[in-house]
Amino acid sequence: MALKDLISSADSVRENDIEEIVAETVRFDTKRKSLVLTSAGTRLSNKAKVLTLLVANAGWVYVDPDVSPMILKPKTLEDLTGIAGGTLRPMLISLKKQRLVSADGGAYQIVAPNLPAIRDEIFG
């Protein structure tokens, strides 16, 4: 194995990995370029809702290559999940400390190499 085989990025996440996590809980609204939690998605724990939406957001490249992933800042996540900011922001900090998510300019995304840990966090 060469060191270059150890390179991982959000681009390395496979469609099947994303679909396995979001199939029952998220729908892609291509007209509004938004993510929608299904009724099953609304029953997830708050942490699972956030992680599921962040995983789904990485899937835009497979749904519509012309659509860029959403910029998921806390306010956007608050609107999508219904989780109050005072609950959401500490959760995001905790997820970042666990290295499950990262933030760039205040926008959150999954840490691609940790997708198995994210899956475990969502499904228990």
N, C-alpha and C positions, 0 to 999 in steps of 0.2 A: 504494500500500500504506500502510495506517495502522499506527502503532506497536502498536495492539492486536492486529494480525495476527501480531505477533512473539512473543506470549505462548505459553509452552510449559510444560507440567507433566506429571507422571506420567499425568494424566487424558487427555492429548493423544495418548498412544501408542495406535495402532490395533491392533485384534485381529489383522489380517493380518500386521502387523509382528512381533508376538509369536509367532504361529503359525509364521511362516517360520523363526524361530530355534529354537524348542523342539519342533517337531513330531516329530522322530525321537529326541529325547533325554530328554524329561520327560513324566511323567504326573501328573495332578491326582488326588489321593486325596480325594474330596469327603467321604467318611465320617469320615476322621481329620483332614481339613482340613490336608493336608500335600502336599508335593511329593516325587516319587519319580524318581530317575534310571533310565532304561531301560538295557539292556545297552550300547546305543550311547552313552548318556550317561556311563556309567562308563569308557568308553575315551577320553573327552575329556581334554585337558590339565587340570591343576588349575585354572588361571586360567579356562579355558573352562567348566569345571564350575560354578565360582562365578558367573560372568557369566550363564550359561544359567539357573541357578536364580533369580538376581535378576530376569532378564527374565520368566521364568515366573511369578514371584510377582506381577508387575504385571498378569498375565493373570487373576487371580482374579475381577475385576469382570466378565469375559466368561463365565467358567465358571459362577459362581454369585454373583449380585449380593448375596446375603445373607451371603456369606463375605468378611470383611476379609482383605487380604493378611497373610501371616504376618509376625511380627516376627523378622527375620533378623539376629540378633546373631551374633557369631563362634562361640559355642558351638553354636547351632542349625545354622549352616553347616557346622561341623565334623562334627556328627552326620549331616547330609544327604549330605555329600561323602566322608567318611572321611579328610579332609585334617587332619593334626595341627595343633593350634593354633599351634605354633612356626613352621609354614610358612604357615598361613592368614593370621595377623594381619599379617605384613609384606606379603603379597600384597594384602590389603585396603587397607593404607596406600598402596601403590603405585597401585592402581586409583583411589583417592581423589585422589592427586596428578595422575593423568591426567585427572581429572574425568569418569571413566566411572561412578563410583558416588559416593554421598554417604552420610553417616551422621547420624542424628538420634537422640540419646539412646542411641547405641551400636548402633542398628538400621540395617542397610545397605539401600540401594535403588539402582536405576539412576538416572542423570541422563538424563531423557527426551530432551532435545534431542540428546544424543550417541549415540542408538541406532544410527545408521549406523556410528559408530566402534566401538561394542560388537560389532556384527555382524562387522565386519572383524577384530576381536581374536579372536572365537570361531572364525571360519572361515578366517582367515589371508589 
